[in-house]
Amino acid sequence: MFPFDPSRQSRRRVSRSLTRTTRQMTGQLTRSLESAAKSVTKAVTRSTEQAIRETRKATVRSVKRTVRDTEKAVVAAFTAQGAEVARKPPGQFVTVDGMPVHVIVRGRGRPVVLVHGNGTMAEDFVICGLIDRLAARYRVIAIDRPGFGYTGRPRHRLWTAQAQAVLLHRVLEQLGVERPLLVGHSWGTIVTLALAADGRRPLRGLVLLSGSYFPGHRTDAALIAPLAVPGLGDAMRAMVPAKVSASLTGQSFRQVFWPQPVPARFTARFPIEIAAAATQLRAVSEDAASMNAAVTGLQRRYAGLTLPVSILAGDADAIVKASEHSVRLHTTIPGSTLRLLPGLGHMIHYGARLKVERAIDDLMKLT
């Protein structure tokens, strides 16, 4: 047999046939791959969209839980222990270095700033009627010091009288207060004296009520000092049931008002559950423990004060002896005035509110 030798024409036909077949197969394969890719893409898209929806739902649920938990925490912080209704802060908040400070602002005119004592809060000046009375003719600002009322007391700072004076200055700066008259009660007098002594801002004068101005021994401060020890104080406070703490706080107010009875309006309106809360009890103990150190540093500067200073105290004060503090301060600050109130105790802004108002008005007339 002869070997097969296809002609040129035959080879062309075979080549074209193979090319068509290859193109057809390639086209079919491409279409199959594209179809498969589309199917996979759709499946992945559906899966991704479902995952996004599930994630969104989970996030919404998580946010709702966080909001509910936060609301519960806020309510717990300012709710009467065992009571059902939360108290609403009576004032506004001014933020200083990320720290919200609660202040009560009333009235218009020249500024009068009220600084409360140890164990109370700015609301004390509302209850005694002083804020409303003064607001008729002045712009009145009452501040909750760190740890008292609705102001927190961050642990990363040491809240000395000087540190509290700086905070007070920053709050007044944000409120646009110029040349205020400062009125301090009890421990609040130390803060006002610290602000006056450092000359940080111009002041009209000081009205000092029932203050402790010199180092000495105070039984109440000595008893509460262990509660100021970090860790130990927290443990001791945690061991005291809330009702017992509130009861002990109520008893302390009877001593503070003595020889006058605790006013009915104070009993009815003062938020004792806040005063008995852990944060305020820590503030009370820390301020009591640091009082002697604070006045030891300040007493050397009293004689250099040149602004008007009015000193008032009850001669029956069971907390601070007027003869050892108010009388002595009067002899130390040149040009100061002193008024001893017969038969009155520590809370003279209740028992002698009109006399406190008069002292404020007299200093305002001078400046």
C-alpha contacts under 8 A as a table, 3 or more apart, distances in Angstrom:
res1	aa1	res2	aa2	distance
6	P	10	S	6.15
6	P	11	R	6.75
7	S	10	S	5.29
7	S	11	R	6.44
8	R	11	R	5.15
8	R	12	R	6.40
9	Q	12	R	5.17
9	Q	13	R	6.40
10	S	13	R	5.17
10	S	14	V	6.27
11	R	14	V	5.15
11	R	15	S	6.09
12	R	15	S	5.00
12	R	16	R	6.10
13	R	16	R	5.20
13	R	17	S	6.12
14	V	17	S	5.07
14	V	18	L	6.14
15	S	18	L	5.13
15	S	19	T	6.16
16	R	19	T	5.03
16	R	20	R	6.19
17	S	20	R	5.21
17	S	21	T	6.13
18	L	21	T	5.05
18	L	22	T	6.01
19	T	22	T	5.04
19	T	23	R	6.10
20	R	23	R	5.08
20	R	24	Q	6.07
21	T	24	Q	5.10
21	T	25	M	6.12
22	T	25	M	5.14
22	T	26	T	5.91
23	R	26	T	4.99
23	R	27	G	5.90
24	Q	27	G	5.07
24	Q	28	Q	6.07
25	M	28	Q	5.07
25	M	29	L	5.99
26	T	29	L	5.04
26	T	30	T	5.96
27	G	30	T	5.05
27	G	31	R	6.05
28	Q	31	R	5.11
28	Q	32	S	6.04
29	L	32	S	4.99
29	L	33	L	6.05
30	T	33	L	5.05
30	T	34	E	6.03
31	R	34	E	5.04
31	R	35	S	5.98
32	S	35	S	5.06
32	S	36	A	6.06
33	L	36	A	5.00
33	L	37	A	5.95
34	E	37	A	4.95
34	E	38	K	6.06
35	S	38	K	5.12
35	S	39	S	6.20
36	A	39	S	5.04
36	A	40	V	6.13
37	A	40	V	5.05
37	A	41	T	5.96
38	K	41	T	4.98
38	K	42	K	6.01
39	S	42	K	5.15
39	S	43	A	6.13
40	V	43	A	5.02
40	V	44	V	6.07
41	T	44	V	5.06
41	T	45	T	5.93
42	K	45	T	5.00
42	K	46	R	5.99
43	A	46	R	5.13
43	A	47	S	6.07
44	V	47	S	4.98
44	V	48	T	5.92
45	T	48	T	4.99
45	T	49	E	5.96
46	R	49	E	5.14
46	R	50	Q	6.05
47	S	50	Q	5.10
47	S	51	A	6.15
48	T	51	A	5.00
48	T	52	I	6.12
49	E	52	I	5.00
49	E	53	R	6.13
50	Q	53	R	5.07
50	Q	54	E	6.14
51	A	54	E	5.07
51	A	55	T	5.99
52	I	55	T	4.99
52	I	56	R	5.97
53	R	56	R	5.04
53	R	57	K	6.14
54	E	57	K	5.11
54	E	58	A	6.13
55	T	58	A	5.05
55	T	59	T	6.03
56	R	59	T	5.04
56	R	60	V	6.14
57	K	60	V	5.13
57	K	61	R	6.21
58	A	61	R	5.08
58	A	62	S	6.08
59	T	62	S	4.98
59	T	63	V	6.06
60	V	63	V	5.12
60	V	64	K	6.12
61	R	64	K	5.14
61	R	65	R	6.21
62	S	65	R	5.10
62	S	66	T	6.14
63	V	66	T	4.98
63	V	67	V	6.09
64	K	67	V	5.11
64	K	68	R	6.15
65	R	68	R	5.09
65	R	69	D	6.07
66	T	69	D	5.06
66	T	70	T	6.00
67	V	70	T	5.06
67	V	71	E	6.06
68	R	71	E	5.13
68	R	72	K	6.17
69	D	72	K	5.06
69	D	73	A	6.17
70	T	73	A	4.99
70	T	74	V	6.17
71	E	74	V	5.15
71	E	75	V	6.10
72	K	75	V	5.10
72	K	76	A	5.97
73	A	76	A	5.00
73	A	77	A	6.15
74	V	77	A	5.11
74	V	78	F	6.55
75	V	78	F	5.42
75	V	79	T	5.50
75	V	86	A	5.93
76	A	79	T	5.18
76	A	80	A	7.99
76	A	81	Q	7.93
76	A	86	A	7.90
78	F	86	A	5.90
78	F	87	R	6.09
78	F	88	K	7.85
78	F	150	Y	7.90
78	F	274	I	6.72
79	T	83	A	6.75
79	T	84	E	7.37
79	T	85	V	6.40
79	T	86	A	4.19
79	T	87	R	6.06
79	T	273	E	7.50
79	T	274	I	7.86
80	A	83	A	4.80
80	A	84	E	7.25
80	A	85	V	7.26
80	A	86	A	6.63
80	A	87	R	7.71
80	A	271	P	7.94
80	A	273	E	5.04
80	A	274	I	7.17
81	Q	242	A	6.71
81	Q	243	K	7.73
81	Q	273	E	6.14
83	A	86	A	7.89
89	P	92	Q	7.44
89	P	102	H	8.00
89	P	150	Y	6.92
90	P	104	I	6.76
90	P	123	E	7.67
91	G	102	H	6.48
91	G	103	V	5.44
91	G	104	I	4.25
91	G	105	V	6.76
92	Q	102	H	5.68
92	Q	103	V	5.49
92	Q	104	I	6.27
92	Q	105	V	7.79
93	F	100	P	5.66
93	F	101	V	5.24
93	F	102	H	4.51
93	F	103	V	6.04
94	V	100	P	5.53
94	V	101	V	5.13
94	V	102	H	6.48
94	V	103	V	7.23
94	V	171	V	6.54
94	V	174	Q	7.49
95	T	98	G	5.70
95	T	99	M	5.17
95	T	100	P	4.24
95	T	101	V	5.93
95	T	171	V	7.83
96	V	99	M	5.11
96	V	100	P	6.44
96	V	101	V	7.23
96	V	167	L	7.51
96	V	170	R	6.84
96	V	171	V	6.88
99	M	152	G	7.55
100	P	151	T	6.52
100	P	152	G	7.40
101	V	143	I	7.58
101	V	144	D	6.85
101	V	145	R	7.79
101	V	146	P	7.67
101	V	150	Y	7.43
101	V	151	T	4.99
101	V	152	G	7.42
101	V	171	V	7.78
102	H	143	I	6.19
102	H	144	D	5.54
102	H	149	G	7.76
102	H	150	Y	5.73
102	H	151	T	5.41
103	V	122	A	7.38
103	V	141	I	6.69
103	V	142	A	5.58
103	V	143	I	4.44
103	V	144	D	6.14
104	I	122	A	7.16
104	I	123	E	7.96
104	I	140	V	7.88
104	I	141	I	5.65
104	I	142	A	5.08
104	I	143	I	6.45
105	V	139	R	7.25
105	V	140	V	5.64
105	V	141	I	4.59
105	V	142	A	6.59
106	R	131	I	7.30
106	R	132	D	7.58
106	R	135	A	5.63
106	R	139	R	5.87
106	R	140	V	5.19
106	R	141	I	6.67
107	G	134	L	7.87
107	G	135	A	4.23
107	G	136	A	6.24
107	G	137	R	7.05
107	G	138	Y	5.82
107	G	139	R	4.50
107	G	140	V	6.10
108	R	111	P	7.83
108	R	135	A	6.80
108	R	136	A	7.78
108	R	137	R	6.78
108	R	138	Y	5.19
108	R	139	R	4.12
108	R	140	V	7.58
109	G	137	R	6.45
109	G	138	Y	4.50
109	G	139	R	4.93
110	R	138	Y	5.21
110	R	139	R	5.68
110	R	180	P	7.16
111	P	138	Y	5.90
111	P	139	R	4.63
111	P	140	V	5.82
111	P	141	I	7.32
111	P	177	V	6.73
111	P	178	E	7.35
111	P	179	R	7.33
111	P	180	P	4.84
111	P	181	L	6.39
112	V	138	Y	6.63
112	V	139	R	6.12
112	V	140	V	4.89
112	V	141	I	6.27
112	V	180	P	5.50
112	V	181	L	4.82
112	V	182	L	6.02
112	V	183	V	7.23
113	V	140	V	5.90
113	V	141	I	4.76
113	V	142	A	5.78
113	V	143	I	7.86
113	V	180	P	6.47
113	V	181	L	6.11
113	V	182	L	4.86
113	V	183	V	5.94
114	L	122	A	7.62
114	L	125	F	7.73
114	L	140	V	7.49
114	L	141	I	6.16
114	L	142	A	4.63
114	L	143	I	6.77
114	L	182	L	6.22
114	L	183	V	4.84
114	L	184	G	5.95
115	V	122	A	7.16
115	V	142	A	6.21
115	V	143	I	6.12
115	V	144	D	7.68
115	V	145	R	7.61
115	V	182	L	7.54
115	V	183	V	6.15
115	V	184	G	4.70
115	V	185	H	6.35
115	V	188	G	5.02
115	V	189	T	7.41
115	V	191	V	7.80
115	V	192	T	7.51
116	H	120	T	6.50
116	H	121	M	5.73
116	H	122	A	5.96
116	H	124	D	7.58
116	H	125	F	7.82
116	H	142	A	7.92
116	H	143	I	7.59
116	H	144	D	7.43
116	H	145	R	7.54
116	H	184	G	6.20
116	H	185	H	5.32
116	H	186	S	7.17
116	H	187	W	7.17
116	H	188	G	5.06
117	G	120	T	5.97
117	G	121	M	7.27
117	G	184	G	7.46
117	G	185	H	5.18
117	G	186	S	4.68
117	G	187	W	4.44
117	G	188	G	4.70
117	G	189	T	7.71
118	N	186	S	6.95
118	N	187	W	5.51
118	N	188	G	7.39
118	N	284	V	5.82
118	N	287	D	7.21
118	N	288	A	7.67
119	G	148	F	7.41
119	G	275	A	6.48
119	G	280	Q	7.28
119	G	281	L	7.63
119	G	284	V	5.64
120	T	123	E	7.94
120	T	124	D	6.45
120	T	148	F	6.96
120	T	149	G	7.49
120	T	275	A	6.71
121	M	124	D	5.65
121	M	143	I	7.74
121	M	144	D	5.45
121	M	145	R	7.31
121	M	148	F	5.65
121	M	149	G	5.15
122	A	125	F	5.82
122	A	126	V	7.32
122	A	142	A	5.34
122	A	143	I	5.45
122	A	144	D	5.10
122	A	149	G	7.07
123	E	126	V	5.01
123	E	127	I	6.38
123	E	149	G	7.75
123	E	270	F	7.51
124	D	127	I	5.18
124	D	128	C	6.34
124	D	270	F	7.01
125	F	128	C	5.35
125	F	129	G	6.37
125	F	130	L	5.55
125	F	131	I	5.83
125	F	142	A	7.57
126	V	129	G	5.23
126	V	130	L	6.24
126	V	131	I	5.35
126	V	132	D	6.92
127	I	130	L	7.77
127	I	265	R	6.87
127	I	266	F	6.37
127	I	269	R	6.92
127	I	270	F	7.26
128	C	265	R	7.97
128	C	266	F	7.55
128	C	349	H	6.77
128	C	350	Y	5.45
128	C	353	R	7.76
129	G	132	D	5.63
129	G	133	R	6.25
130	L	133	R	5.21
130	L	134	L	6.04
130	L	349	H	7.42
130	L	353	R	6.85
130	L	357	E	7.67
131	I	134	L	5.28
131	I	135	A	5.86
131	I	140	V	6.54
132	D	135	A	5.10
132	D	136	A	6.76
133	R	136	A	5.80
134	L	137	R	5.85
134	L	138	Y	5.80
134	L	139	R	7.77
134	L	140	V	6.79
134	L	357	E	7.36
135	A	138	Y	5.00
135	A	139	R	5.81
135	A	140	V	5.77
143	I	168	L	7.85
144	D	147	G	7.80
144	D	148	F	5.59
144	D	149	G	5.68
144	D	150	Y	6.67
144	D	151	T	5.84
145	R	148	F	5.51
145	R	149	G	7.73
145	R	151	T	6.59
145	R	164	Q	7.16
146	P	151	T	5.49
146	P	152	G	5.61
146	P	153	R	4.82
146	P	159	W	7.50
146	P	164	Q	7.30
146	P	283	A	7.32
147	G	150	Y	7.52
147	G	151	T	5.48
147	G	152	G	4.68
147	G	153	R	4.32
147	G	279	T	5.77
147	G	280	Q	5.13
147	G	282	R	7.58
147	G	283	A	5.23
148	F	151	T	5.74
148	F	152	G	7.12
148	F	153	R	7.99
148	F	275	A	7.40
148	F	279	T	7.58
148	F	280	Q	5.19
148	F	283	A	6.92
149	G	274	I	6.46
149	G	275	A	7.11
149	G	280	Q	7.34
152	G	279	T	7.46
153	R	159	W	7.99
153	R	279	T	7.21
153	R	283	A	7.35
154	P	157	R	6.24
155	R	158	L	7.29
158	L	163	A	7.47
159	W	162	Q	7.79
159	W	163	A	5.48
159	W	164	Q	6.16
159	W	287	D	7.97
160	T	163	A	5.06
160	T	164	Q	6.24
160	T	287	D	7.58
160	T	290	S	7.09
160	T	294	A	7.10
161	A	164	Q	5.09
161	A	165	A	6.10
161	A	190	I	6.48
161	A	191	V	5.20
161	A	194	A	6.66
161	A	294	A	6.15
162	Q	165	A	4.96
162	Q	166	V	6.29
162	Q	191	V	6.80
162	Q	194	A	5.76
162	Q	195	L	7.28
162	Q	294	A	7.94
163	A	166	V	5.14
163	A	167	L	6.33
164	Q	167	L	4.97
164	Q	168	L	6.14
164	Q	191	V	6.45
165	A	168	L	5.01
165	A	169	H	6.19
165	A	191	V	5.29
165	A	192	T	6.84
165	A	194	A	6.12
165	A	195	L	5.12
166	V	169	H	5.01
166	V	170	R	6.27
166	V	195	L	7.17
167	L	170	R	5.09
167	L	171	V	6.22
168	L	171	V	5.15
168	L	172	L	6.23
169	H	172	L	5.23
169	H	173	E	6.08
169	H	195	L	7.56
169	H	200	R	7.63
169	H	201	R	7.46
170	R	173	E	4.93
170	R	174	Q	6.31
171	V	174	Q	5.23
171	V	175	L	6.32
172	L	175	L	4.99
172	L	176	G	6.15
172	L	177	V	5.18
172	L	178	E	7.92
173	E	176	G	5.18
173	E	177	V	6.04
173	E	178	E	8.00
174	Q	177	V	7.73
177	V	180	P	6.68
178	E	202	P	7.49
178	E	203	L	7.91
179	R	201	R	7.41
179	R	202	P	5.19
179	R	203	L	4.47
179	R	204	R	5.50
180	P	202	P	7.73
180	P	203	L	5.30
180	P	204	R	5.65
180	P	205	G	7.59
181	L	203	L	6.05
181	L	204	R	4.91
181	L	205	G	5.08
181	L	206	L	5.98
181	L	207	V	7.70
181	L	360	I	7.99
181	L	364	M	7.74
182	L	192	T	6.41
182	L	203	L	7.57
182	L	204	R	7.80
182	L	205	G	6.41
182	L	206	L	4.98
182	L	207	V	6.29
183	V	189	T	7.43
183	V	192	T	7.39
183	V	206	L	5.89
183	V	207	V	4.67
183	V	208	L	5.98
183	V	209	L	7.56
184	G	187	W	7.58
184	G	188	G	4.58
184	G	189	T	4.19
184	G	190	I	7.69
184	G	191	V	7.59
184	G	192	T	6.10
184	G	206	L	7.73
184	G	207	V	6.45
184	G	208	L	5.22
184	G	209	L	6.07
184	G	211	G	7.99
185	H	188	G	4.92
185	H	189	T	5.40
185	H	208	L	6.27
185	H	209	L	4.64
185	H	210	S	6.05
185	H	211	G	6.34
186	S	189	T	5.61
186	S	190	I	7.70
186	S	208	L	7.98
186	S	209	L	6.19
186	S	210	S	5.10
186	S	211	G	4.26
186	S	212	S	6.47
186	S	346	H	8.00
187	W	190	I	5.53
187	W	191	V	7.14
187	W	211	G	6.45
187	W	212	S	7.01
187	W	291	M	7.90
188	G	191	V	5.19
188	G	192	T	6.40
188	G	211	G	7.80
189	T	192	T	5.08
189	T	193	L	6.07
189	T	208	L	5.70
189	T	209	L	7.03
189	T	211	G	5.69
189	T	212	S	7.71
190	I	193	L	5.12
190	I	194	A	6.07
190	I	211	G	7.50
190	I	212	S	7.63
190	I	213	Y	7.06
190	I	294	A	7.49
190	I	295	V	7.06
191	V	194	A	5.05
191	V	195	L	6.29
192	T	195	L	5.18
192	T	196	A	6.18
192	T	206	L	7.40
193	L	196	A	4.99
193	L	197	A	5.91
193	L	206	L	7.97
193	L	298	L	7.70
194	A	197	A	5.14
194	A	198	D	6.35
194	A	298	L	6.88
195	L	198	D	5.62
195	L	199	G	6.69
195	L	200	R	6.63
195	L	201	R	7.80
196	A	199	G	5.55
196	A	200	R	7.38
196	A	201	R	7.76
196	A	203	L	7.21
196	A	305	L	7.60
197	A	298	L	7.73
197	A	301	R	6.49
197	A	302	Y	7.51
197	A	305	L	6.78
199	G	202	P	6.90
203	L	206	L	7.99
203	L	307	L	7.51
204	R	307	L	6.92
204	R	308	P	7.22
204	R	363	L	7.76
204	R	364	M	7.47
204	R	367	T	6.31
205	G	307	L	5.41
205	G	308	P	4.75
205	G	309	V	5.74
205	G	363	L	6.81
206	L	307	L	7.65
206	L	308	P	6.41
206	L	309	V	4.75
206	L	310	S	6.23
207	V	309	V	5.94
207	V	310	S	4.79
207	V	311	I	6.00
207	V	312	L	7.67
207	V	359	A	7.16
207	V	360	I	6.73
208	L	211	G	6.46
208	L	309	V	7.51
208	L	310	S	6.19
208	L	311	I	4.85
208	L	312	L	6.16
209	L	311	I	6.26
209	L	312	L	5.04
209	L	313	A	5.85
209	L	348	I	7.34
209	L	349	H	7.95
210	S	312	L	6.38
210	S	313	A	4.70
210	S	314	G	6.98
210	S	317	D	7.90
210	S	320	V	6.97
210	S	322	A	7.44
210	S	326	S	7.41
210	S	346	H	5.87
210	S	347	M	7.55
210	S	348	I	7.45
211	G	313	A	7.65
211	G	320	V	7.13
211	G	325	H	7.11
211	G	326	S	6.86
212	S	320	V	6.25
212	S	325	H	5.79
212	S	326	S	7.59
213	Y	295	V	5.77
213	Y	299	Q	7.22
213	Y	325	H	5.59
213	Y	326	S	7.43
213	Y	329	L	6.97
214	F	292	N	7.18
214	F	295	V	5.45
214	F	296	T	6.55
214	F	299	Q	6.64
214	F	325	H	6.36
215	P	291	M	7.69
215	P	292	N	4.66
215	P	293	A	7.43
215	P	295	V	6.06
215	P	296	T	5.93
216	G	292	N	6.79
217	H	221	A	7.92
217	H	222	A	7.60
218	R	221	A	5.37
218	R	222	A	6.27
218	R	319	I	7.87
219	T	222	A	5.11
219	T	223	L	6.20
220	D	223	L	5.30
220	D	224	I	6.36
221	A	224	I	5.34
221	A	225	A	5.94
221	A	285	S	7.67
221	A	288	A	5.08
221	A	289	A	6.28
222	A	225	A	5.28
222	A	289	A	7.48
223	L	226	P	7.22
224	I	227	L	5.68
224	I	228	A	7.44
224	I	285	S	5.57
224	I	288	A	7.22
224	I	289	A	7.57
225	A	228	A	5.46
225	A	229	V	7.52
225	A	285	S	5.77
225	A	286	E	7.23
225	A	288	A	6.66
225	A	289	A	5.04
226	P	229	V	5.60
226	P	232	L	7.52
226	P	233	G	6.31
226	P	285	S	7.75
227	L	230	P	7.90
227	L	232	L	6.83
227	L	233	G	3.83
227	L	234	D	7.21
227	L	236	M	6.95
227	L	237	R	7.46
227	L	282	R	6.92
227	L	285	S	5.62
227	L	286	E	7.57
228	A	232	L	7.94
228	A	233	G	5.51
228	A	282	R	6.40
228	A	285	S	4.94
228	A	286	E	4.70
228	A	289	A	6.68
229	V	232	L	5.55
229	V	233	G	5.18
230	P	233	G	5.77
230	P	234	D	6.75
231	G	234	D	5.10
231	G	235	A	6.14
232	L	235	A	5.14
232	L	236	M	6.16
233	G	236	M	5.10
233	G	237	R	6.12
233	G	282	R	7.50
234	D	237	R	5.23
234	D	238	A	6.09
234	D	282	R	7.76
235	A	238	A	5.11
235	A	239	M	6.43
236	M	239	M	5.31
236	M	240	V	6.98
237	R	240	V	5.48
237	R	278	A	6.85
238	A	241	P	7.44
238	A	278	A	7.96
240	V	244	V	6.47
240	V	245	S	6.23
241	P	244	V	5.30
241	P	245	S	6.22
242	A	245	S	5.07
242	A	246	A	6.19
242	A	276	A	7.61
242	A	277	A	7.82
243	K	246	A	5.12
243	K	247	S	6.13
244	V	247	S	4.99
244	V	248	L	6.16
245	S	248	L	5.18
245	S	249	T	6.15
245	S	276	A	5.77
246	A	249	T	5.07
246	A	250	G	6.18
246	A	272	I	6.54
246	A	273	E	6.29
246	A	275	A	7.87
246	A	276	A	5.17
247	S	250	G	5.08
247	S	251	Q	6.33
248	L	251	Q	5.04
248	L	252	S	6.29
249	T	252	S	5.12
249	T	253	F	6.60
249	T	272	I	7.32
249	T	275	A	7.29
249	T	276	A	6.11
250	G	253	F	5.32
250	G	254	R	6.84
250	G	272	I	7.26
251	Q	254	R	5.26
251	Q	255	Q	6.87
252	S	255	Q	5.25
252	S	256	V	6.32
253	F	256	V	4.80
253	F	257	F	6.17
253	F	262	V	7.20
254	R	257	F	5.41
254	R	258	W	6.11
254	R	261	P	6.88
254	R	262	V	5.93
255	Q	258	W	5.13
255	Q	259	P	7.98
255	Q	318	A	7.33
255	Q	319	I	7.95
256	V	318	A	7.16
256	V	319	I	6.65
256	V	345	G	7.29
256	V	346	H	5.86
256	V	347	M	6.81
257	F	260	Q	5.48
257	F	261	P	6.19
257	F	262	V	5.84
257	F	345	G	5.88
257	F	346	H	5.98
257	F	347	M	5.64
258	W	261	P	6.19
258	W	262	V	7.78
258	W	317	D	7.45
258	W	318	A	6.90
258	W	344	L	7.98
258	W	345	G	5.62
258	W	346	H	7.45
259	P	316	A	7.13
259	P	317	D	7.91
259	P	343	G	7.53
259	P	344	L	6.83
259	P	345	G	5.91
260	Q	344	L	7.06
260	Q	345	G	6.81
260	Q	351	G	7.82
262	V	266	F	6.82
262	V	267	T	7.00
263	P	266	F	5.24
263	P	267	T	6.51
264	A	267	T	5.14
264	A	268	A	6.14
265	R	268	A	5.07
265	R	269	R	5.91
265	R	270	F	7.89
266	F	269	R	5.34
266	F	270	F	5.26
267	T	270	F	5.97
271	P	274	I	5.59
271	P	275	A	6.61
272	I	275	A	4.84
272	I	276	A	6.00
273	E	276	A	5.14
273	E	277	A	6.16
274	I	277	A	5.07
274	I	280	Q	7.13
275	A	280	Q	5.78
275	A	281	L	7.01
276	A	280	Q	6.69
276	A	281	L	6.20
277	A	280	Q	5.65
277	A	281	L	6.19
278	A	281	L	5.14
278	A	282	R	6.14
279	T	282	R	5.20
279	T	283	A	6.32
280	Q	283	A	4.90
280	Q	284	V	6.07
281	L	284	V	4.99
281	L	285	S	6.23
282	R	285	S	5.24
282	R	286	E	6.08
283	A	286	E	5.17
283	A	287	D	6.00
284	V	287	D	5.37
284	V	288	A	6.09
285	S	288	A	5.12
285	S	289	A	6.07
286	E	289	A	5.14
286	E	290	S	6.18
287	D	290	S	5.17
287	D	291	M	5.99
288	A	291	M	5.34
289	A	292	N	7.40
290	S	293	A	5.41
290	S	294	A	6.17
291	M	294	A	5.07
291	M	295	V	6.34
292	N	295	V	5.40
292	N	296	T	5.97
293	A	296	T	5.13
293	A	297	G	6.45
294	A	297	G	5.55
294	A	298	L	6.42
295	V	298	L	4.81
295	V	299	Q	5.77
296	T	299	Q	5.67
296	T	300	R	7.64
297	G	300	R	6.65
298	L	301	R	5.53
298	L	302	Y	6.85
299	Q	302	Y	5.40
300	R	303	A	7.11
301	R	304	G	5.45
301	R	305	L	7.05
302	Y	305	L	5.61
302	Y	329	L	7.85
302	Y	332	T	6.47
302	Y	333	I	5.68
303	A	332	T	5.54
303	A	333	I	4.86
303	A	334	P	6.53
304	G	333	I	7.42
305	L	333	I	6.55
305	L	334	P	7.55
306	T	334	P	7.34
308	P	335	G	7.14
308	P	336	S	6.40
308	P	363	L	6.88
309	V	333	I	7.94
309	V	335	G	7.51
309	V	336	S	4.85
309	V	337	T	6.49
309	V	363	L	7.98
310	S	336	S	5.77
310	S	337	T	4.85
310	S	338	L	6.14
310	S	359	A	6.77
310	S	363	L	7.75
311	I	326	S	6.60
311	I	330	H	7.17
311	I	336	S	7.28
311	I	337	T	5.95
311	I	338	L	4.73
311	I	339	R	6.27
312	L	326	S	7.30
312	L	338	L	5.91
312	L	339	R	4.88
312	L	340	L	5.92
312	L	341	L	7.35
312	L	356	V	7.79
313	A	317	D	7.62
313	A	322	A	6.12
313	A	326	S	6.70
313	A	339	R	6.65
313	A	340	L	5.15
313	A	341	L	6.01
313	A	344	L	7.97
313	A	345	G	7.95
313	A	346	H	7.35
313	A	348	I	7.10
314	G	317	D	5.34
314	G	322	A	6.85
314	G	340	L	5.66
314	G	341	L	4.56
314	G	342	P	6.16
314	G	343	G	6.56
314	G	344	L	4.47
314	G	345	G	5.05
314	G	346	H	6.26
314	G	348	I	6.63
315	D	321	K	7.40
315	D	322	A	5.90
315	D	323	S	7.84
315	D	340	L	5.99
315	D	341	L	5.87
315	D	342	P	5.53
315	D	343	G	6.05
315	D	344	L	6.15
315	D	345	G	6.91
316	A	321	K	7.88
316	A	342	P	7.08
316	A	343	G	5.23
316	A	344	L	5.28
316	A	345	G	4.97
316	A	346	H	7.81
317	D	320	V	5.80
317	D	321	K	6.11
317	D	322	A	7.04
317	D	344	L	6.47
317	D	345	G	3.85
317	D	346	H	4.84
318	A	321	K	6.90
318	A	345	G	6.42
318	A	346	H	6.88
319	I	346	H	6.48
320	V	325	H	7.43
320	V	346	H	7.36
321	K	324	E	5.53
321	K	325	H	6.41
321	K	326	S	7.97
322	A	325	H	5.22
322	A	326	S	4.95
322	A	327	V	6.21
322	A	340	L	7.83
323	S	326	S	6.21
323	S	327	V	5.11
323	S	328	R	6.79
324	E	327	V	6.45
324	E	328	R	5.95
325	H	328	R	5.19
325	H	329	L	5.92
326	S	329	L	5.10
326	S	330	H	6.18
326	S	338	L	7.52
327	V	330	H	5.16
327	V	331	T	6.59
327	V	338	L	7.22
328	R	331	T	5.25
328	R	332	T	6.41
329	L	332	T	4.94
329	L	333	I	6.20
330	H	333	I	5.60
330	H	334	P	7.62
330	H	336	S	5.82
330	H	337	T	6.64
330	H	338	L	6.21
331	T	334	P	7.18
333	I	336	S	5.75
341	L	344	L	5.91
341	L	352	A	7.99
344	L	347	M	7.85
344	L	348	I	6.61
344	L	351	G	6.82
345	G	348	I	6.46
347	M	350	Y	5.84
347	M	351	G	6.74
348	I	351	G	4.87
348	I	352	A	5.13
348	I	353	R	6.70
348	I	356	V	7.92
349	H	352	A	5.52
349	H	353	R	4.55
349	H	356	V	6.43
350	Y	353	R	5.35
352	A	355	K	5.35
352	A	356	V	6.43
353	R	356	V	5.04
353	R	357	E	6.22
354	L	357	E	4.99
354	L	358	R	6.14
355	K	358	R	4.95
355	K	359	A	6.24
356	V	359	A	5.15
356	V	360	I	6.39
357	E	360	I	5.11
357	E	361	D	6.19
358	R	361	D	5.02
358	R	362	D	6.04
359	A	362	D	5.14
359	A	363	L	6.42
360	I	363	L	5.37
360	I	364	M	6.25
361	D	364	M	4.99
361	D	365	K	6.25
362	D	365	K	5.23
362	D	366	L	6.70
363	L	366	L	5.16
363	L	367	T	6.75
364	M	367	T	5.41
